[in-house]
Amino acid sequence: MRYLTLSIIWLFTHAVFGQRDIRIIKEDFDGDGAIEQLLINTYLGEIDYAVLTYDQGEKKCTLNIKPQINHPSLINTVPICDELLAPQYKKITQFVDSIIFKTPASKTLDPTLGWLLDVYSSKKEMTDKRYFTSHATFNPKIRKTFYDPPTSHRLLAKGKIIKKLNTIHGKTDSTSKSWITFDAEKLNKARQITKFNLRPEWPELVDTIGSSRIFKTGHSIYMETDTAHQIFFVADGILYQNLQKLKWESIQQIGKYKDYFLVLTHPYPGMENKLFLVHPQKGDLFEFNNDVIMDKENYYYNIESFEVMEDELFLFLRESPEFIDDIKEVNFPFVLILQNVNQIKRIK
């Protein structure tokens, strides 16, 4: 029995650590005659962290590269040790960046990433408002071009937004600058789980309202005219826990009431949806309070769909996505919902 236990431990250890890999690079990264060392720790082919030793072994910098694992996100942060920002280490940091990052650096803020950063920096939780549990704002930026799918890239950023992002993503907030990586390819590679389409063609036309056309990608929504477009919603697991997997689409349904859009995201983690109220022109995003709009006392945790009829919001609830026979209908007057919106706006 003792040998069997030891064999099991050996097999488990071999299986776990066999999926890890450590690579060590020892070179003169900046050409000054001194040798630097970069230790790269990977797991399942992805870099967890890297340790740079420089200044003839006198200084070390650990780069936390692994994304936050509890919830999927389109972005990640990689804090940079402050000392490495000094001009004399520029060649070293350029070499390290070329090794650890797959995505190219950019100085241009993509509109989808800009929307995410706006909401990250402005989102506020609320406990005393009946219909909503959070409110955020974004810059209602209208681009005088057609929508062009973004490509993955990274930005070097500093300031309050970085400290907040690093904290939310479980990274250190003591550094002044961090890389923000944006996994933009996932917008157009997500599977269409509603239509069981494994190879969807994004963006998908959802609706036409006047001269505007409403499109969605795997994780974002935008409106487009013949001369311009505007991003007005992006799903993100860390922000709202409304994204199950980056490879699955997250937008379930889109509707409209007056100047507002309603966005229903797929259930996370497989049962409870999130419903949002968005005003694209004013740049307001409200997250509905699930304790109010769902009947949790009777175990109705899932929103099958919704409808806007006249001045009321109708929700069709079920216990879970697996139970499709027992549908419960609930409705909420928009006059009360918008009263709640105005209360929040007045407080702000």
Backbone hydrogen bonds in HBPLUS format (Angstrom, degrees):
<---DONOR---> <-ACCEPTOR-->    atom                        ^
c    i                          cat <-CA-CA->   ^        H-A-AA   ^      H-
h    n   atom  resd res      DA  || num        DHA   H-A  angle D-A-AA Bond
n    s   type  num  typ     dist DA aas  dist angle  dist       angle   num
A0005-THR N   A0001-MET O   2.93 MM   4  6.22 156.9  1.99 150.2 155.7     1
A0006-LEU N   A0002-ARG O   3.00 MM   4  6.28 161.4  2.03 148.4 153.4     2
A0007-SER N   A0003-TYR O   2.90 MM   4  6.04 149.5  1.99 140.8 149.4     3
A0008-ILE N   A0004-LEU O   2.95 MM   4  6.22 153.7  2.02 147.1 153.9     4
A0009-ILE N   A0005-THR O   2.96 MM   4  6.24 162.1  1.99 152.8 157.4     5
A0010-TRP N   A0006-LEU O   2.89 MM   4  6.08 157.9  1.94 145.0 151.5     6
A0011-LEU N   A0007-SER O   2.89 MM   4  6.09 159.9  1.94 148.3 153.6     7
A0012-PHE N   A0008-ILE O   2.90 MM   4  6.10 161.7  1.94 151.2 156.3     8
A0013-THR N   A0009-ILE O   2.86 MM   4  6.01 168.0  1.87 152.9 156.6     9
A0014-HIS N   A0010-TRP O   2.86 MM   4  5.96 158.2  1.91 146.5 153.1    10
A0015-ALA N   A0011-LEU O   2.88 MM   4  6.03 152.6  1.95 144.4 152.0    11
A0016-VAL N   A0012-PHE O   2.93 MM   4  6.17 160.4  1.97 154.1 158.7    12
A0017-PHE N   A0013-THR O   2.91 MM   4  5.92 164.4  1.94 152.9 155.7    13
A0018-GLY N   A0014-HIS O   2.78 MM   4  5.31 127.7  2.05 126.8 140.1    14
A0019-GLN N   A0016-VAL O   3.16 MM   3  5.62 153.5  2.23 106.3 113.9    15
A0020-ARG N   A0017-PHE O   3.11 MM   3  5.06 155.8  2.17  98.2 105.7    16
A0044-LEU N   A0019-GLN O   3.01 MM  25  5.46 170.3  2.02 153.0 155.4    17
A0021-ASP N   A0042-THR O   2.98 MM  21  5.17 153.1  2.05 139.5 141.5    18
A0042-THR N   A0021-ASP O   2.82 MM  21  5.17 172.7  1.83 161.2 163.7    19
A0023-ARG N   A0040-ILE O   2.91 MM  17  5.09 163.5  1.93 147.0 152.3    20
A0040-ILE N   A0023-ARG O   2.75 MM  17  5.09 167.9  1.77 158.0 162.2    21
A0025-ILE N   A0038-LEU O   2.87 MM  13  5.10 163.5  1.90 143.4 148.9    22
A0038-LEU N   A0025-ILE O   2.83 MM  13  5.10 155.4  1.89 145.9 154.2    23
A0027-GLU N   A0036-GLU O   3.04 MM   9  5.53 144.1  2.17 148.1 157.7    24
A0036-GLU N   A0027-GLU O   2.67 MM   9  5.53 168.4  1.68 152.2 151.9    25
A0037-GLN N   A0053-THR O   2.98 MM  16  5.09 165.5  2.00 148.5 152.0    26
A0053-THR N   A0037-GLN O   2.81 MM  16  5.09 166.8  1.83 154.5 158.1    27
A0039-LEU N   A0051-VAL O   2.88 MM  12  5.05 169.7  1.89 147.8 149.8    28
A0051-VAL N   A0039-LEU O   2.81 MM  12  5.05 155.5  1.87 143.8 152.3    29
A0041-ASN N   A0049-TYR O   2.99 MM   8  5.56 173.1  2.00 170.1 171.7    30
A0048-ASP N   A0041-ASN O   2.79 MM   7  5.73 161.1  1.83 151.6 158.2    31
A0043-TYR N   A0046-GLU O   2.76 MM   3  5.35 160.3  1.80 154.1 156.0    32
A0046-GLU N   A0043-TYR O   3.08 MM   3  5.35 168.0  2.09 115.3 117.3    33
A0065-ILE N   A0048-ASP O   3.07 MM  17  5.46 135.9  2.27 137.0 146.5    34
A0066-LYS N   A0048-ASP O   2.88 MM  18  4.46 140.0  2.04 148.3 137.3    35
A0050-ALA N   A0063-LEU O   3.09 MM  13  5.18 150.4  2.18 136.7 145.7    36
A0063-LEU N   A0050-ALA O   2.76 MM  13  5.18 169.4  1.77 162.0 165.5    37
A0052-LEU N   A0061-CYS O   2.82 MM   9  5.12 169.9  1.83 154.3 154.4    38
A0061-CYS N   A0052-LEU O   2.84 MM   9  5.12 146.1  1.95 144.4 153.9    39
A0054-TYR N   A0059-LYS O   2.93 MM   5  5.40 159.2  1.97 144.1 151.0    40
A0059-LYS N   A0054-TYR O   3.09 MM   5  5.40 167.5  2.11 157.8 153.9    41
A0058-GLU N   A0055-ASP O   3.02 MM   3  5.36 161.8  2.05 112.4 118.2    42
A0237-GLY N   A0072-PRO O   2.97 MM 165  5.07 121.9  2.31 148.3 163.9    43
A0183-ASP N   A0074-LEU O   2.74 MM 109  5.15 171.4  1.75 165.8 166.7    44
A0076-ASN N   A0181-THR O   3.02 MM 105  5.19 140.6  2.18 138.7 146.0    45
A0181-THR N   A0076-ASN O   2.85 MM 105  5.19 160.8  1.89 147.6 153.7    46
A0078-VAL N   A0179-TRP O   2.89 MM 101  5.00 152.9  1.97 141.9 147.8    47
A0179-TRP N   A0078-VAL O   2.96 MM 101  5.00 166.8  1.98 134.2 132.1    48
A0080-ILE N   A0177-LYS O   3.13 MM  97  5.98 167.8  2.15 153.6 149.9    49
A0084-LEU N   A0081-CYS O   3.00 MM   3  5.62 136.7  2.20 115.1 126.1    50
A0085-LEU N   A0082-ASP O   2.98 MM   3  5.47 158.5  2.03 113.9 121.0    51
A0086-ALA N   A0083-GLU O   3.20 MM   3  5.82 169.8  2.21 117.2 120.1    52
A0089-TYR N   A0086-ALA O   3.00 MM   3  5.77 164.2  2.03 126.1 131.1    53
A0090-LYS N   A0087-PRO O   3.15 MM   3  5.34 165.2  2.17 116.9 117.1    54
A0093-THR N   A0089-TYR O   2.96 MM   4  6.25 167.3  1.97 162.6 165.2    55
A0094-GLN N   A0090-LYS O   2.94 MM   4  6.14 154.9  2.00 148.6 156.0    56
A0095-PHE N   A0091-LYS O   3.06 MM   4  6.23 154.2  2.13 141.3 147.5    57
A0096-VAL N   A0092-ILE O   2.94 MM   4  6.24 167.1  1.96 155.6 159.0    58
A0097-ASP N   A0093-THR O   2.82 MM   4  5.94 164.9  1.85 150.6 155.1    59
A0098-SER N   A0094-GLN O   3.10 MM   4  6.25 152.9  2.17 140.9 147.6    60
A0099-ILE N   A0096-VAL O   3.03 MM   3  5.22 137.6  2.22 101.9 114.0    61
A0100-ILE N   A0096-VAL O   3.03 MM   4  6.28 165.0  2.05 163.8 166.6    62
A0101-PHE N   A0097-ASP O   3.13 MM   4  5.72 153.5  2.20 146.7 150.3    63
A0154-ARG N   A0104-PRO O   2.98 MM  50  6.26 134.9  2.19 150.5 155.1    64
A0106-SER N   A0154-ARG O   2.89 MM  48  5.91 141.8  2.03 176.8 170.8    65
A0114-GLY N   A0110-ASP O   2.74 MM   4  5.91 155.2  1.80 155.9 164.7    66
A0115-TRP N   A0111-PRO O   2.92 MM   4  6.11 150.1  2.01 142.0 148.6    67
A0116-LEU N   A0112-THR O   3.17 MM   4  6.49 160.8  2.21 146.3 150.6    68
A0117-LEU N   A0113-LEU O   2.95 MM   4  6.22 163.1  1.97 155.6 159.7    69
A0118-ASP N   A0114-GLY O   2.96 MM   4  6.15 153.9  2.03 146.8 153.9    70
A0119-VAL N   A0115-TRP O   3.07 MM   4  6.35 162.2  2.11 153.0 156.9    71
A0120-TYR N   A0116-LEU O   2.84 MM   4  6.06 162.2  1.87 155.3 160.9    72
A0121-SER N   A0117-LEU O   3.05 MM   4  6.11 159.6  2.09 143.6 148.4    73
A0122-SER N   A0118-ASP O   3.09 MM   4  6.20 132.3  2.33 140.3 152.6    74
A0123-LYS N   A0119-VAL O   2.95 MM   4  5.54 141.8  2.10 151.6 153.6    75
A0124-LYS N   A0135-HIS O   2.87 MM  11  5.46 153.8  1.94 148.5 156.7    76
A0135-HIS N   A0124-LYS O   2.99 MM  11  5.46 152.1  2.07 146.9 155.4    77
A0126-MET N   A0133-THR O   2.83 MM   7  4.98 157.5  1.88 135.0 131.1    78
A0289-ASN N   A0131-TYR O   2.73 MM 158  5.37 154.8  1.79 134.1 133.3    79
A0133-THR N   A0287-GLU O   2.83 MM 154  5.77 159.1  1.87 162.1 169.2    80
A0287-GLU N   A0134-SER O   3.06 MM 153  5.26 168.4  2.07 142.2 144.4    81
A0136-ALA N   A0285-LEU O   2.89 MM 149  5.15 154.2  1.95 150.0 157.2    82
A0285-LEU N   A0136-ALA O   2.87 MM 149  5.15 149.1  1.97 162.1 156.7    83
A0138-PHE N   A0283-GLY O   2.89 MM 145  4.81 149.3  1.98 128.2 135.1    84
A0141-LYS N   A0139-ASN O   2.60 MM   2  5.39 137.3  1.77 113.4  98.3    85
A0143-ARG N   A0229-HIS O   2.89 MM  86  5.42 156.9  1.94 176.1 168.9    86
A0229-HIS N   A0143-ARG O   2.92 MM  86  5.42 147.7  2.02 147.0 157.6    87
A0153-HIS N   A0182-PHE O   3.31 MM  29  5.53 139.6  2.49 135.4 145.9    88
A0182-PHE N   A0153-HIS O   2.85 MM  29  5.53 160.0  1.89 172.7 178.7    89
A0155-LEU N   A0180-ILE O   2.86 MM  25  5.17 151.0  1.95 140.7 148.5    90
A0180-ILE N   A0155-LEU O   2.75 MM  25  5.17 153.9  1.82 151.7 160.8    91
A0157-ALA N   A0178-SER O   2.97 MM  21  5.68 173.8  1.97 162.6 161.9    92
A0178-SER N   A0157-ALA O   3.01 MM  21  5.68 156.6  2.07 156.9 164.3    93
A0162-ILE N   A0159-GLY O   3.20 MM   3  5.62 126.9  2.50 105.6 117.3    94
A0163-LYS N   A0159-GLY O   3.37 MM   4  6.78 160.0  2.41 149.9 155.0    95
A0164-LYS N   A0160-LYS O   2.96 MM   4  6.21 159.0  2.01 154.3 160.2    96
A0165-LEU N   A0161-ILE O   2.84 MM   4  5.98 162.5  1.87 148.2 153.6    97
A0166-ASN N   A0162-ILE O   2.83 MM   4  5.92 170.6  1.84 154.5 157.4    98
A0167-THR N   A0163-LYS O   3.11 MM   4  6.17 155.6  2.17 138.3 144.9    99
A0168-ILE N   A0164-LYS O   2.98 MM   4  6.18 169.5  1.99 154.9 157.5   100
A0169-HIS N   A0165-LEU O   2.88 MM   4  6.00 155.4  1.95 152.5 159.6   101
A0171-LYS N   A0166-ASN O   2.62 MM   5  4.65 161.3  1.65 158.2 154.1   102
A0170-GLY N   A0167-THR O   3.14 MM   3  5.16 161.3  2.18 105.3 109.4   103
A0186-LYS N   A0183-ASP O   3.30 MM   3  6.15 156.0  2.36 119.1 124.0   104
A0187-LEU N   A0184-ALA O   2.98 MM   3  5.72 162.1  2.02 122.6 127.7   105
A0188-ASN N   A0185-GLU O   3.13 MM   3  5.77 142.2  2.28 114.0 122.0   106
A0218-GLY N   A0187-LEU O   2.73 MM  31  4.76 158.2  1.78 153.4 150.6   107
A0191-ARG N   A0247-LYS O   2.75 MM  56  5.94 168.2  1.76 132.3 133.4   108
A0249-GLU N   A0191-ARG O   2.83 MM  58  5.63 149.7  1.92 163.2 156.7   109
A0192-GLN N   A0197-ASN O   3.00 MM   5  4.96 153.6  2.07 165.2 157.0   110
A0196-PHE N   A0192-GLN O   2.88 MM   4  5.64 105.6  2.44 136.7 155.4   111
A0197-ASN N   A0192-GLN O   2.96 MM   5  4.96 140.0  2.13 144.1 147.4   112
A0204-GLU N   A0216-LYS O   2.82 MM  12  5.35 167.5  1.84 156.9 157.9   113
A0216-LYS N   A0204-GLU O   2.95 MM  12  5.35 148.3  2.06 140.9 150.8   114
A0206-VAL N   A0214-ILE O   2.69 MM   8  5.45 170.1  1.70 160.4 162.3   115
A0207-ASP N   A0214-ILE O   3.37 MM   7  5.12 155.8  2.43 129.8 133.7   116
A0214-ILE N   A0207-ASP O   2.75 MM   7  5.12 174.7  1.75 155.7 157.7   117
A0209-ILE N   A0212-SER O   2.78 MM   3  5.21 152.7  1.86 151.4 159.6   118
A0212-SER N   A0209-ILE O   2.94 MM   3  5.21 158.0  1.98 132.9 132.1   119
A0213-ARG N   A0224-GLU O   2.84 MM  11  5.24 157.3  1.89 147.2 154.9   120
A0224-GLU N   A0213-ARG O   2.86 MM  11  5.24 150.7  1.94 144.4 154.3   121
A0215-PHE N   A0222-TYR O   2.88 MM   7  5.48 174.7  1.88 172.7 174.3   122
A0222-TYR N   A0215-PHE O   3.03 MM   7  5.48 162.0  2.07 144.2 148.9   123
A0217-THR N   A0220-SER O   2.85 MM   3  5.18 159.1  1.89 142.3 148.4   124
A0250-SER N   A0218-GLY O   2.89 MM  32  6.24 161.0  1.93 179.1 174.5   125
A0235-ALA N   A0219-HIS O   2.83 MM  16  5.31 164.8  1.85 155.8 160.8   126
A0221-ILE N   A0233-PHE O   2.82 MM  12  5.14 148.7  1.91 151.2 150.6   127
A0232-PHE N   A0221-ILE O   3.05 MM  11  6.04 171.1  2.06 151.2 153.8   128
A0223-MET N   A0230-GLN O   2.99 MM   7  5.47 152.2  2.07 148.4 153.1   129
A0230-GLN N   A0223-MET O   2.91 MM   7  5.47 147.9  2.01 153.4 161.5   130
A0225-THR N   A0228-ALA O   2.81 MM   3  5.34 166.0  1.83 156.4 159.9   131
A0240-TYR N   A0236-ASP O   3.02 MM   4  6.13 175.2  2.02 162.7 164.0   132
A0241-GLN N   A0237-GLY O   2.71 MM   4  4.01 133.3  1.93 112.6 121.4   133
A0248-TRP N   A0245-LYS O   3.04 MM   3  5.28 165.4  2.06 111.2 115.4   134
A0266-HIS N   A0250-SER O   2.88 MM  16  5.27 155.2  1.94 133.1 141.2   135
A0252-GLN N   A0264-LEU O   2.78 MM  12  5.45 148.1  1.88 145.9 154.9   136
A0253-GLN N   A0264-LEU O   3.08 MM  11  5.04 156.3  2.13 137.8 140.8   137
A0264-LEU N   A0253-GLN O   2.86 MM  11  5.04 174.7  1.87 154.2 155.5   138
A0255-GLY N   A0262-LEU O   2.87 MM   7  4.94 157.9  1.92 144.2 148.9   139
A0262-LEU N   A0255-GLY O   2.86 MM   7  4.94 162.1  1.90 122.5 128.3   140
A0257-TYR N   A0260-TYR O   2.88 MM   3  5.19 163.7  1.90 143.4 148.4   141
A0260-TYR N   A0257-TYR O   2.81 MM   3  5.19 157.9  1.86 139.9 139.7   142
A0261-PHE N   A0278-VAL O   2.77 MM  17  5.07 161.5  1.81 150.0 156.6   143
A0278-VAL N   A0261-PHE O   2.79 MM  17  5.07 166.9  1.80 154.5 158.7   144
A0263-VAL N   A0276-PHE O   2.96 MM  13  5.07 157.5  2.02 135.5 141.9   145
A0276-PHE N   A0263-VAL O   2.86 MM  13  5.07 150.4  1.94 141.1 150.9   146
A0265-THR N   A0274-LYS O   2.94 MM   9  5.47 169.1  1.95 162.6 166.2   147
A0268-TYR N   A0272-GLU O   2.92 MM   4  5.54 161.1  1.96 139.1 132.8   148
A0288-PHE N   A0275-LEU O   2.92 MM  13  5.57 164.3  1.95 158.8 162.6   149
A0277-LEU N   A0286-PHE O   2.85 MM   9  5.06 159.2  1.90 146.0 152.6   150
A0286-PHE N   A0277-LEU O   2.86 MM   9  5.06 164.7  1.88 152.3 157.2   151
A0279-HIS N   A0284-ASP O   2.93 MM   5  5.13 162.8  1.96 146.0 149.8   152
A0283-GLY N   A0279-HIS O   2.81 MM   4  5.69 133.2  2.03 152.1 166.1   153
A0284-ASP N   A0279-HIS O   3.27 MM   5  5.13 153.1  2.35 132.8 137.8   154
A0292-VAL N   A0289-ASN O   2.96 MM   3  5.52 153.0  2.03 114.1 122.4   155
A0293-ILE N   A0289-ASN O   3.13 MM   4  6.47 165.2  2.16 156.9 160.5   156
A0294-MET N   A0290-ASN O   3.08 MM   4  5.50 145.5  2.21 134.5 139.8   157
A0298-ASN N   A0295-ASP O   3.33 MM   3  5.78 141.5  2.49 105.1 113.6   158
A0300-TYR N   A0295-ASP O   2.89 MM   5  5.09 162.6  1.92 145.0 141.5   159
A0299-TYR N   A0296-LYS O   3.03 MM   3  4.60 164.3  2.05 100.3 102.5   160
A0302-ASN N   A0318-ARG O   3.00 MM  16  5.28 157.2  2.06 174.8 167.5   161
A0318-ARG N   A0302-ASN O   2.89 MM  16  5.28 151.5  1.98 147.8 153.7   162
A0304-GLU N   A0316-PHE O   2.72 MM  12  5.51 146.5  1.83 160.4 171.1   163
A0316-PHE N   A0305-SER O   3.01 MM  11  5.50 164.2  2.03 163.2 158.7   164
A0307-GLU N   A0314-PHE O   2.87 MM   7  5.14 151.1  1.96 143.9 150.9   165
A0314-PHE N   A0307-GLU O   2.87 MM   7  5.14 177.1  1.87 166.4 165.7   166
A0309-MET N   A0312-GLU O   3.10 MM   3  5.50 154.4  2.16 156.6 161.5   167
A0312-GLU N   A0309-MET O   2.99 MM   3  5.50 147.4  2.10 125.8 136.1   168
A0334-PHE N   A0311-ASP O   2.96 MM  23  5.58 172.7  1.97 142.7 144.9   169
A0313-LEU N   A0332-PHE O   2.84 MM  19  5.17 170.8  1.84 152.0 154.4   170
A0332-PHE N   A0313-LEU O   2.86 MM  19  5.17 147.2  1.97 139.3 150.2   171
A0315-LEU N   A0330-VAL O   2.80 MM  15  5.33 167.0  1.82 157.8 162.4   172
A0330-VAL N   A0315-LEU O   2.96 MM  15  5.33 161.6  2.00 153.3 158.9   173
A0317-LEU N   A0328-LYS O   2.68 MM  11  4.96 162.3  1.71 161.1 156.6   174
A0328-LYS N   A0317-LEU O   2.78 MM  11  4.96 162.2  1.82 140.2 146.4   175
A0323-PHE N   A0320-SER O   3.08 MM   3  5.60 147.7  2.19 116.3 124.3   176
A0336-LEU N   A0333-PRO O   3.19 MM   3  5.72 134.2  2.41 109.5 118.8   177
A0337-ILE N   A0333-PRO O   3.31 MM   4  6.67 157.6  2.36 144.0 150.5   178
A0338-LEU N   A0334-PHE O   2.83 MM   4  5.92 170.0  1.84 155.5 157.1   179
A0339-GLN N   A0335-VAL O   3.12 MM   4  6.16 136.6  2.32 128.2 139.5   180
A0340-ASN N   A0336-LEU O   3.11 MM   4  6.36 152.4  2.19 143.1 149.1   181
A0341-VAL N   A0337-ILE O   3.05 MM   4  6.45 146.4  2.17 139.6 149.5   182
A0342-ASN N   A0338-LEU O   2.92 MM   4  6.16 160.8  1.96 147.1 150.8   183
A0343-GLN N   A0339-GLN O   2.99 MM   4  6.28 147.6  2.10 144.0 152.9   184
A0344-ILE N   A0340-ASN O   3.13 MM   4  6.40 156.9  2.19 147.1 152.2   185
A0345-LYS N   A0341-VAL O   2.98 MM   4  6.28 159.0  2.03 152.1 158.3   186
A0346-ARG N   A0342-ASN O   2.92 MM   4  6.06 151.7  2.00 144.3 151.4   187
A0347-ILE N   A0343-GLN O   3.12 MM   4  6.33 157.2  2.18 145.9 151.4   188
A0348-LYS N   A0344-ILE O   3.07 MM   4  6.31 155.2  2.13 146.5 153.3   189
